[in-house]
C-alpha cells in the first residue's frame, strides 16, 4: 500500500514510520524538511492509497501565546490536504482537547479539523489521542520525562488518560485495517490518573487557564475492533524506578 505520512519525524510519526515501512511504501512529509515543505504551500502531486496526517502544532499553553500559528498549521494546512485528497481515506491526529474546543486555541483547531473532515470526505477518521507517553520520549518537557528527571516543579488536580506510545501505534494499525470505521475515535486507556497523585510531595498549581479538568477516553469503538492497551502507568513507574508512587493506586493497575 502506498502511504503518505505527514509528521514522520515527530514523536508518534517517527515510531509509526518504522512500523509502516515493514509492509508498505511510505512517503514521509515533515515541515522541518525544508522551507518549501510546507503543507500550506506545497504541491500535492502524487496519489496515495492511505494518508496518515500527524503533522501540526500541539500544546495548550503555547496556543494561548500564538493562536494564529495553530490556526494556520492545524486548520488551514489540513484543509488543503482534505481538499486535495477528498476521495482518499485519511487518518488524522485530533486530540482529547477537541471535546472542549472553547478552552484554548489548540483545542479549537483540533475541533475544526474534525469539522473539515466531515465536509471534505466520507471516509476520514479523527484519532482523538489522549496523553501519549513512552519510555524514550524525545520531548524533555513532557510530564513523565520531567517526573523521571526530577525537573517537575508542580502538579495539578487534573485527571489525564495516559496512553503508551506502543498502544497508540497498535491502535493506528487497527484503524488502518478497519476500513469500515470513520468519524471520531478515542485513543486512550479509559483509566484516567490524577496528576497530583503521581508526585504528591510537589506543590499543586490550581490556576491553569485553558486546560481541561478531566479527560477519559471512551474506547468502546476501539475495543470492538480488538484493541486492548498493553501498558499501564503502574508498569511505567516500575520500569523507571518510581515504584514508591505505585501504592497510591492501592495495588490496582491504572
PAKE-286301 format. One record per residue (C-alpha): residue number from 1; x, y, z. Coordinates in pm, 1 decimal, padded with zeros to 6 digits. Last residue first. Example, Ala and Ser with C-alpha at 12.3 -4.5 7.8 and 13.67 -1.06 7.14 Angstrom:
REM residues 2
+-----+----------+----------+----------+
|   i |       px |       py |       pz |
+-----+----------+----------+----------+
|   2 |  01367.0 | -00106.0 |  00714.0 |
|   1 |  01230.0 | -00450.0 |  00780.0 |
+-----+----------+----------+----------+
***
This chain:
REM residues 254
+-----+----------+----------+----------+
|   i |       px |       py |       pz |
+-----+----------+----------+----------+
| 254 | -00414.3 |  00220.1 |  03617.6 |
| 253 | -00330.9 | -00121.5 |  03755.2 |
| 252 | -00454.2 | -00150.7 |  04110.6 |
| 251 | -00229.9 | -00204.1 |  04410.7 |
| 250 | -00389.7 |  00073.7 |  04608.9 |
| 249 | -00309.3 |  00324.8 |  04331.7 |
| 248 | -00110.6 |  00544.1 |  04568.2 |
| 247 |  00098.6 |  00237.5 |  04644.1 |
| 246 |  00254.0 |  00279.1 |  04299.1 |
| 245 |  00435.0 |  00600.5 |  04385.5 |
| 244 |  00729.9 |  00429.2 |  04551.8 |
| 243 |  00776.2 |  00233.3 |  04229.9 |
| 242 |  00947.7 |  00519.8 |  04054.4 |
| 241 |  01235.6 |  00305.0 |  03938.0 |
| 240 |  01161.8 |  00369.6 |  03570.3 |
| 239 |  01030.6 |  00021.5 |  03495.3 |
| 238 |  00804.6 |  00036.9 |  03799.5 |
| 237 |  00663.8 |  00376.2 |  03702.3 |
| 236 |  00591.9 |  00253.6 |  03350.4 |
| 235 |  00417.6 | -00059.2 |  03475.9 |
| 234 |  00195.3 |  00146.7 |  03703.5 |
| 233 |  00117.7 |  00391.6 |  03423.1 |
| 232 | -00014.1 |  00099.1 |  03223.2 |
| 231 |  00083.4 | -00077.6 |  02901.5 |
| 230 | -00086.6 | -00347.4 |  02695.2 |
| 229 | -00389.9 | -00146.9 |  02586.9 |
| 228 | -00665.0 | -00366.9 |  02437.7 |
| 227 | -00791.9 | -00309.2 |  02085.8 |
| 226 | -00998.6 | -00586.6 |  01928.7 |
| 225 | -01209.4 | -00376.0 |  01692.3 |
| 224 | -01497.7 | -00359.7 |  01939.8 |
| 223 | -01243.0 | -00240.1 |  02194.6 |
| 222 | -01158.3 |  00050.9 |  01966.7 |
| 221 | -01518.0 |  00165.0 |  01943.5 |
| 220 | -01569.9 |  00119.1 |  02319.4 |
| 219 | -01258.5 |  00320.1 |  02400.0 |
| 218 | -01425.2 |  00621.7 |  02557.7 |
| 217 | -01114.8 |  00808.5 |  02661.3 |
| 216 | -01105.4 |  00992.9 |  02992.1 |
| 215 | -01000.4 |  01353.5 |  03035.7 |
| 214 | -01091.5 |  01567.5 |  03334.4 |
| 213 | -01003.5 |  01923.8 |  03435.3 |
| 212 | -00931.8 |  02052.2 |  03086.7 |
| 211 | -00674.5 |  02326.5 |  03047.6 |
| 210 | -00728.8 |  02682.2 |  02921.8 |
| 209 | -00620.7 |  02858.9 |  03237.9 |
| 208 | -00424.4 |  02656.7 |  03494.8 |
| 207 | -00455.4 |  02832.1 |  03831.2 |
| 206 | -00464.8 |  02547.6 |  04083.5 |
| 205 | -00097.6 |  02455.9 |  04097.8 |
| 204 | -00018.5 |  02183.9 |  04349.3 |
| 203 |  00321.6 |  02190.4 |  04517.0 |
| 202 |  00526.0 |  01868.9 |  04494.4 |
| 201 |  00528.3 |  01587.7 |  04750.1 |
| 200 |  00236.2 |  01400.4 |  04592.4 |
| 199 |  00414.1 |  01342.3 |  04258.9 |
| 198 |  00198.2 |  01098.6 |  04061.2 |
| 197 | -00106.0 |  01154.8 |  04280.9 |
| 196 | -00132.7 |  01522.0 |  04181.5 |
| 195 | -00169.5 |  01425.9 |  03817.5 |
| 194 | -00487.9 |  01229.7 |  03886.0 |
| 193 | -00497.0 |  00921.5 |  03664.1 |
| 192 | -00755.4 |  00840.1 |  03397.4 |
| 191 | -00842.8 |  00480.6 |  03303.9 |
| 190 | -01023.4 |  00458.4 |  02968.6 |
| 189 | -00696.6 |  00355.9 |  02805.9 |
| 188 | -00664.6 |  00611.5 |  02527.1 |
| 187 | -00747.1 |  00651.9 |  02160.3 |
| 186 | -01094.1 |  00799.9 |  02109.2 |
| 185 | -01237.9 |  00757.2 |  01759.9 |
| 184 | -01416.1 |  01026.3 |  01559.0 |
| 183 | -01567.2 |  00957.9 |  01217.4 |
| 182 | -01499.3 |  00651.1 |  01004.9 |
| 181 | -01454.0 |  00278.4 |  01050.5 |
| 180 | -01523.8 |  00049.0 |  00754.5 |
| 179 | -01155.7 |  00035.3 |  00658.4 |
| 178 | -01061.0 | -00143.6 |  00978.9 |
| 177 | -00709.4 | -00229.8 |  00856.1 |
| 176 | -00562.2 |  00115.0 |  00904.1 |
| 175 | -00766.1 |  00154.2 |  01220.2 |
| 174 | -00600.3 | -00149.9 |  01377.6 |
| 173 | -00258.2 | -00016.5 |  01279.6 |
| 172 | -00341.8 |  00315.0 |  01444.3 |
| 171 | -00449.1 |  00143.1 |  01766.1 |
| 170 | -00129.8 | -00062.4 |  01781.9 |
| 169 |  00074.5 |  00253.6 |  01732.7 |
| 168 | -00112.4 |  00421.5 |  02018.9 |
| 167 | -00050.6 |  00117.8 |  02238.6 |
| 166 |  00321.4 |  00143.6 |  02163.7 |
| 165 |  00315.5 |  00513.9 |  02250.6 |
| 164 |  00173.3 |  00448.4 |  02594.6 |
| 163 | -00160.4 |  00601.6 |  02690.6 |
| 162 | -00218.4 |  00842.8 |  02978.7 |
| 161 | -00578.8 |  00942.3 |  03044.1 |
| 160 | -00537.8 |  01259.2 |  03247.0 |
| 159 | -00708.8 |  01381.2 |  03561.8 |
| 158 | -00636.4 |  01736.6 |  03669.3 |
| 157 | -00557.2 |  01829.9 |  04029.7 |
| 156 | -00227.7 |  01983.4 |  03924.2 |
| 155 |  00143.0 |  01916.3 |  03978.5 |
| 154 |  00445.7 |  02133.7 |  04044.7 |
| 153 |  00813.8 |  02181.5 |  03964.1 |
| 152 |  00894.1 |  01870.8 |  03761.7 |
| 151 |  01268.1 |  01866.4 |  03695.6 |
| 150 |  01342.9 |  01541.8 |  03882.1 |
| 149 |  01446.2 |  01356.5 |  03567.2 |
| 148 |  01174.6 |  01091.0 |  03594.9 |
| 147 |  00898.2 |  01342.1 |  03668.5 |
| 146 |  01024.4 |  01574.0 |  03395.8 |
| 145 |  01028.3 |  01293.6 |  03142.7 |
| 144 |  00686.5 |  01178.1 |  03262.3 |
| 143 |  00531.7 |  01521.1 |  03208.6 |
| 142 |  00677.9 |  01601.4 |  02868.4 |
| 141 |  00916.2 |  01897.9 |  02865.7 |
| 140 |  01213.0 |  01686.0 |  02755.8 |
| 139 |  01042.4 |  01583.0 |  02435.6 |
| 138 |  01237.2 |  01289.8 |  02290.9 |
| 137 |  01015.3 |  01029.6 |  02464.9 |
| 136 |  01214.1 |  00720.0 |  02549.8 |
| 135 |  00997.6 |  00517.1 |  02787.0 |
| 134 |  00681.2 |  00644.7 |  02621.3 |
| 133 |  00396.4 |  00889.1 |  02670.8 |
| 132 |  00075.0 |  00991.9 |  02495.2 |
| 131 | -00192.2 |  01194.8 |  02674.9 |
| 130 | -00515.3 |  01129.5 |  02481.7 |
| 129 | -00522.1 |  01094.7 |  02106.4 |
| 128 | -00852.5 |  01170.7 |  01938.7 |
| 127 | -00796.2 |  00992.7 |  01608.6 |
| 126 | -01023.1 |  01157.3 |  01353.9 |
| 125 | -01101.2 |  00904.5 |  01082.5 |
| 124 | -01185.2 |  01000.4 |  00725.8 |
| 123 | -01416.1 |  00800.2 |  00499.8 |
| 122 | -01671.1 |  01046.0 |  00365.3 |
| 121 | -01450.6 |  01345.0 |  00294.8 |
| 120 | -01441.7 |  01722.5 |  00261.3 |
| 119 | -01709.5 |  01847.2 |  00499.0 |
| 118 | -01684.0 |  01575.9 |  00761.0 |
| 117 | -01305.7 |  01611.1 |  00776.0 |
| 116 | -01340.6 |  01988.4 |  00799.5 |
| 115 | -01546.7 |  01957.1 |  01118.4 |
| 114 | -01285.4 |  01728.7 |  01272.5 |
| 113 | -01013.1 |  01977.3 |  01182.9 |
| 112 | -01227.3 |  02245.3 |  01345.2 |
| 111 | -01223.5 |  02053.7 |  01672.6 |
| 110 | -00846.3 |  02022.9 |  01652.8 |
| 109 | -00804.9 |  02396.9 |  01596.8 |
| 108 | -01041.9 |  02479.6 |  01882.9 |
| 107 | -00849.8 |  02257.8 |  02123.3 |
| 106 | -00524.0 |  02429.4 |  02029.1 |
| 105 | -00683.4 |  02773.9 |  02050.3 |
| 104 | -00796.2 |  02719.5 |  02412.5 |
| 103 | -01097.7 |  02630.7 |  02627.5 |
| 102 | -01383.0 |  02666.8 |  02378.0 |
| 101 | -01296.2 |  02347.8 |  02193.0 |
| 100 | -01396.1 |  02121.2 |  02482.9 |
|  99 | -01408.9 |  01771.9 |  02331.3 |
|  98 | -01130.9 |  01878.7 |  02093.2 |
|  97 | -00885.5 |  01853.1 |  02383.8 |
|  96 | -00894.6 |  01473.3 |  02350.7 |
|  95 | -00692.5 |  01535.5 |  02036.7 |
|  94 | -00707.9 |  01501.0 |  01660.2 |
|  93 | -00443.4 |  01332.0 |  01454.1 |
|  92 | -00568.2 |  01232.6 |  01111.1 |
|  91 | -00646.1 |  00903.0 |  00942.6 |
|  90 | -00727.6 |  00989.3 |  00583.6 |
|  89 | -00901.6 |  00766.3 |  00331.5 |
|  88 | -00865.0 |  00914.0 | -00014.2 |
|  87 | -01152.5 |  01065.4 | -00214.9 |
|  86 | -01119.5 |  01413.7 | -00061.9 |
|  85 | -00745.0 |  01408.0 | -00118.9 |
|  84 | -00679.0 |  01760.5 | -00246.7 |
|  83 | -00945.2 |  01929.5 | -00036.7 |
|  82 | -00857.2 |  01733.2 |  00277.0 |
|  81 | -00487.9 |  01822.8 |  00246.0 |
|  80 | -00562.0 |  02189.1 |  00184.2 |
|  79 | -00797.9 |  02198.7 |  00482.6 |
|  78 | -00530.2 |  02038.8 |  00697.4 |
|  77 | -00293.4 |  02326.9 |  00627.5 |
|  76 | -00569.3 |  02578.2 |  00705.7 |
|  75 | -00675.1 |  02421.3 |  01035.1 |
|  74 | -00363.4 |  02287.0 |  01203.8 |
|  73 | -00074.6 |  02495.3 |  01075.8 |
|  72 | -00265.7 |  02817.8 |  01002.7 |
|  71 | -00498.7 |  02817.9 |  01300.9 |
|  70 | -00228.8 |  02699.0 |  01536.9 |
|  69 |  00003.9 |  02971.6 |  01409.0 |
|  68 | -00260.9 |  03235.9 |  01476.6 |
|  67 | -00314.0 |  03122.7 |  01835.7 |
|  66 |  00038.4 |  03219.2 |  01947.2 |
|  65 |  00055.3 |  03265.2 |  02323.7 |
|  64 | -00257.3 |  03069.9 |  02416.0 |
|  63 | -00151.6 |  02801.1 |  02168.5 |
|  62 |  00176.9 |  02753.4 |  02354.0 |
|  61 | -00013.9 |  02673.9 |  02671.8 |
|  60 | -00231.6 |  02406.1 |  02511.1 |
|  59 |  00030.9 |  02215.4 |  02317.7 |
|  58 |  00042.6 |  02082.2 |  01963.5 |
|  57 |  00122.5 |  02220.1 |  01618.9 |
|  56 |  00068.2 |  02011.2 |  01310.9 |
|  55 |  00175.6 |  01698.9 |  01127.1 |
|  54 |  00006.2 |  01368.6 |  01212.2 |
|  53 | -00186.7 |  01307.1 |  00891.4 |
|  52 | -00196.6 |  00942.0 |  00791.9 |
|  51 | -00290.6 |  00920.4 |  00425.0 |
|  50 | -00394.4 |  00599.4 |  00251.9 |
|  49 | -00395.3 |  00457.5 | -00101.2 |
|  48 | -00195.2 |  00751.8 | -00228.4 |
|  47 | -00192.6 |  00993.3 | -00519.8 |
|  46 |  00102.6 |  01211.1 | -00606.8 |
|  45 |  00133.6 |  01578.2 | -00699.2 |
|  44 |  00033.4 |  01756.9 | -00381.6 |
|  43 |  00210.2 |  02088.0 | -00432.7 |
|  42 |  00345.3 |  02261.9 | -00123.8 |
|  41 |  00215.4 |  02593.0 |  00012.5 |
|  40 |  00025.1 |  02547.9 |  00337.6 |
|  39 |  00151.0 |  02194.4 |  00392.1 |
|  38 |  00502.8 |  02337.0 |  00399.5 |
|  37 |  00798.7 |  02156.0 |  00252.7 |
|  36 |  00941.2 |  02457.5 |  00070.2 |
|  35 |  01122.5 |  02576.2 |  00381.5 |
|  34 |  01286.0 |  02238.7 |  00415.2 |
|  33 |  01248.1 |  01907.1 |  00597.9 |
|  32 |  01103.4 |  02058.2 |  00915.7 |
|  31 |  00750.3 |  02057.2 |  00781.1 |
|  30 |  00760.4 |  01679.9 |  00768.4 |
|  29 |  00645.6 |  01451.5 |  00489.3 |
|  28 |  00721.3 |  01082.3 |  00484.0 |
|  27 |  00646.0 |  00870.3 |  00178.8 |
|  26 |  00570.7 |  00512.8 |  00273.7 |
|  25 |  00560.7 |  00202.4 |  00056.9 |
|  24 |  00408.7 | -00055.5 |  00284.8 |
|  23 |  00477.4 | -00380.9 |  00471.0 |
|  22 |  00773.2 | -00318.7 |  00702.1 |
|  21 |  00778.3 |  00055.3 |  00630.3 |
|  20 |  00463.4 |  00104.8 |  00835.0 |
|  19 |  00621.8 |  00001.0 |  01162.0 |
|  18 |  00926.7 |  00222.5 |  01128.3 |
|  17 |  00712.3 |  00517.7 |  01018.7 |
|  16 |  00489.2 |  00479.9 |  01324.8 |
|  15 |  00782.4 |  00543.6 |  01556.9 |
|  14 |  00884.6 |  00859.2 |  01370.5 |
|  13 |  00523.0 |  00975.7 |  01347.4 |
|  12 |  00440.2 |  00947.8 |  01717.2 |
|  11 |  00714.0 |  01177.3 |  01845.6 |
|  10 |  00763.0 |  01372.3 |  01523.0 |
|   9 |  00981.2 |  01299.9 |  01221.9 |
|   8 |  00700.8 |  01143.9 |  01015.4 |
|   7 |  00477.6 |  01448.0 |  01062.7 |
|   6 |  00282.9 |  01365.6 |  00749.6 |
|   5 |  00265.9 |  01002.0 |  00644.7 |
|   4 |  00163.0 |  00937.5 |  00286.3 |
|   3 |  00100.4 |  00568.6 |  00223.9 |
|   2 |  00122.7 |  00349.1 | -00084.8 |
|   1 |  00000.0 |  00000.0 |  00000.0 |
+-----+----------+----------+----------+
***
